[in-house]
Amino acid sequence: MLGGPQPWGYYFRVAAICFTLGAGMEMFMLKTGFYDKVTQLEATRLDETREEREAFLAQLRAELERQAAEKGVQLKLPPLPGSGGGGGGGSGGEQQRQQQQQQQ
């Protein structure tokens, strides 16, 4: 034992106090509906920016397709989120067919 008593008791007390405070804060947030409100706000924010994100993805896809055509590379890109994902609509499949015809 160098230099006096060990401070471990102090650290355990501080850790126990912090744990208790954190658990109390979490309980308060659960009881007041904090997480429900945050989930609702985040869903609203995502819904408001959906068109922006889809437009960005469409621009990115167009640029990738342009660069691939420029270099003669065949891309296998997933369908756009707004295109229906293969259950009708099918604008992504039409673009791929047109590209294949252009390459031949």
C-alpha positions in Angstrom: 0.0 0.0 0.0 1.7 3.1 -1.2 0.6 6.5 -0.2 -2.5 5.8 1.9 -6.0 4.4 1.5 -7.3 3.1 -1.8 -9.8 5.3 -3.6 -11.9 2.4 -4.9 -14.7 3.0 -2.5 -15.0 6.5 -3.8 -15.1 5.4 -7.4 -17.8 2.7 -6.6 -19.9 5.4 -4.9 -19.6 7.8 -7.8 -20.5 5.0 -10.3 -23.5 3.9 -8.2 -24.8 7.5 -8.0 -24.3 8.0 -11.8 -26.1 4.7 -12.5 -29.0 5.7 -10.3 -29.3 9.1 -11.8 -29.2 7.6 -15.4 -31.8 5.0 -14.5 -34.1 7.7 -13.0 -33.8 9.8 -16.1 -34.6 6.9 -18.4 -37.7 6.1 -16.2 -38.8 9.7 -16.4 -38.5 9.7 -20.2 -40.4 6.4 -20.5 -43.2 7.6 -18.2 -43.7 10.9 -19.9 -43.8 9.5 -23.4 -40.6 11.2 -24.6 -39.6 8.3 -26.9 -43.1 8.2 -28.5 -42.8 12.0 -29.3 -39.3 11.7 -30.7 -40.4 8.8 -32.9 -43.3 10.8 -34.2 -41.1 13.8 -34.9 -38.5 11.7 -36.7 -41.2 10.0 -38.9 -42.6 13.4 -39.8 -39.1 14.7 -40.7 -38.4 11.7 -42.9 -41.8 12.0 -44.6 -41.1 15.7 -45.4 -37.7 15.0 -46.9 -38.7 11.9 -48.9 -39.1 13.8 -52.2 -35.7 15.4 -51.8 -34.0 12.1 -51.1 -35.7 10.4 -54.0 -34.7 13.2 -56.4 -31.1 13.0 -55.1 -31.0 9.2 -55.6 -32.4 9.6 -59.2 -29.7 12.2 -60.0 -27.0 9.9 -58.5 -28.4 6.9 -60.5 -28.4 9.0 -63.7 -24.8 10.1 -63.1 -23.7 6.5 -62.4 -25.4 5.2 -65.5 -23.8 8.0 -67.6 -20.3 7.2 -66.3 -20.9 3.5 -66.8 -22.1 4.0 -70.4 -19.1 6.3 -71.0 -16.7 3.5 -69.8 -18.6 0.7 -71.3 -19.4 -1.0 -68.0 -22.6 -2.9 -67.3 -24.2 -1.9 -64.0 -26.6 -3.9 -61.9 -28.3 -1.2 -59.8 -31.2 -2.0 -57.4 -34.5 -0.4 -58.3 -35.3 3.1 -57.0 -37.4 3.2 -53.9 -40.2 5.1 -55.6 -40.4 2.8 -58.7 -42.4 0.0 -57.0 -39.6 -2.5 -56.7 -40.5 -4.8 -59.6 -44.2 -5.0 -59.0 -45.5 -3.0 -61.9 -44.5 0.5 -63.0 -41.1 -0.8 -64.0 -39.4 2.3 -65.2 -36.0 0.9 -63.9 -36.4 -2.2 -66.1 -37.3 -0.1 -69.1 -34.1 1.9 -68.7 -32.0 -1.2 -68.5 -33.6 -2.6 -71.7 -32.9 0.6 -73.5 -29.2 0.6 -72.3 -28.8 -3.0 -73.4 -30.2 -2.2 -76.9 -27.9 0.8 -77.1 -24.9 -1.3 -76.3 -25.7 -3.9 -78.9 
